[in-house]
Amino acid sequence: MFRKTALIYASLGLMLGAVFLPLAAAAQTTGSVIPQRHAKNVYRRRSLDEHVKSFAKALNLDEAQQASVKAILERQQVEARRLQFDQSLSGSDRIGKFRALQQETVLRIRAILNDEQRQKYDPLNHGTQISPSDPSLEDWLKSPRHN
């Protein structure tokens, strides 16, 4: 039972991290240092309103978009809690449902953003951009060393 619960919490943490870490990275400037006063709040769970404020700041959201993001995140939170305590789901089914919920949340958020905001919001890419000159996996596999 402990293993199943730990797996659920780990999945939930990964899911939420995939949504919110890219926003935190976009909000910070390169070379910045985390202020000392923020360091003691690292382990405090942020409220939904704080997440919405992070979205608003990072993506320059208007009031209507902020309200929509809050509703989307509230829905995600309710659904995640329902999945977390659903005893009828096996561990792998639960993880699959969490992943589907994560993907659905990303799509719902993208739907309310304009083109410029969509470019900034990329939770699954984690802020890394692949340049056209970077070799792809296919190129790597075709290289003489891997044939």
N, C-alpha and C positions, 0 to 999 in steps of 0.2 A: 504494500500500500504506500509506504514511504517513497519507494522508487517511482511509482506512478505519479504521486503528488509532485515530487521533485521534477519529473519530466514535464509535467503540466506547467509548473512555474517557469521552468527554463524556456519552454516554448513561448509562453506569454511574454517573457522578457525579451526574447529575440524578436518577436513580432512587433512589440512596441518600440524596440530599439531601431528596427528597420524604418519605422515611420519618423521617429523624432531625431535620431542622430544626424541625418543629413541636414535637417533644419538647423541644428546647433552648429554644425560645421559651416554652413552657409552664413550664419549670423556672425561668426567670429572672423576676425581679420587674420591674415597670415602673420606669424611671428608674435601674436598677442600672448600675453601671460594671463592665466586665470587669477583674478584678484583674490587676495587672501580671505576676504569676507565670504566669498563664494565657496571656498574650499570646504568650510564646515557644513555647507548645505548639500554637499554632493550626494549624501545618502538619504536625504529627505525626498519622498515621493512628491513630484510636482502635481499641482491640481490641474483639472481640466482647463480652467481659465488661464493658468500659466502656459499651458501648451498652446492654447489659442493665441495668446499674446506673442508667443515665439513664432507661430505661423505668420501672424499679422506683421511682425517686424521683419522677418526674413523675406517674406513674399510681397510686402506692401499691400495687404488685403484691405478692401473697403469694409464698411460696417456690415453690409449684406453678406459678403463672403465670410466674415468672421462668424456671423450667426450660423451660416451653413456649415462651416468647419466644426463649430461647437456641437451642432446637432449630429453630424457624422461621427464625431469622436464619442459622443454620449451613447449613440447607438452601438458603436463598436464595443464600448466598455460593458454595456448591458449584455450584449451577445457573448462576449468573452467570458463573463462571469457565468452565464448560463452554460456554456460549453465546459467550463472548468468544473462545475459541480454535476454535470450530467453523467450519472453512474452507468447509463446504458452504452456509453461509448468506450471502445477499447482505446488503448494508448495511441496506436497508430491512427485510428479514426479521428481521435481528438486533435492530434497534431495536424492532420489533413484539413480538418474543419477550421483550426486556427489559421492555417496558411491561406485558406480560401477567404476567411474573414479579413485577413490582412490585405490580400489582393483586392478584394471588393472595396475596402476602405480607401486604398490608394486610388482606385478608379473613380470613386465618388468624389474624392478631393480634387483629382485632376479635372473632373467635369465642371467644377465651379471656377476654375482658374482660367485666366486669359493666356495667350501664347507666351508672353514674356514670363509670367509666373510659372507656367509649366516647365519652362527651361530651367528655372531655378530649383523647382521642386522635383527631385529625382531620388526618392527614398531607397530604391533598390540599387542604384549606382554608387551611392555613398560619396558623391562628389568627385569621382575620378572620371576623367575624360580620356577616351582612347583616340589617339591621333591616327590619321590615315596611314602614317608611316610606320606605326607599330605593327609588328607581325601578328597575325592571327593564329589561333590554334591550328587551323588547317595548314598554314605556312610552316608552322613548327613541325607538324607531323610529316609534311612532305620533304622536309630537309633531309639530306643524305645521312645524317647521323641517326635518324629514326626510321629508316626503311629496312 
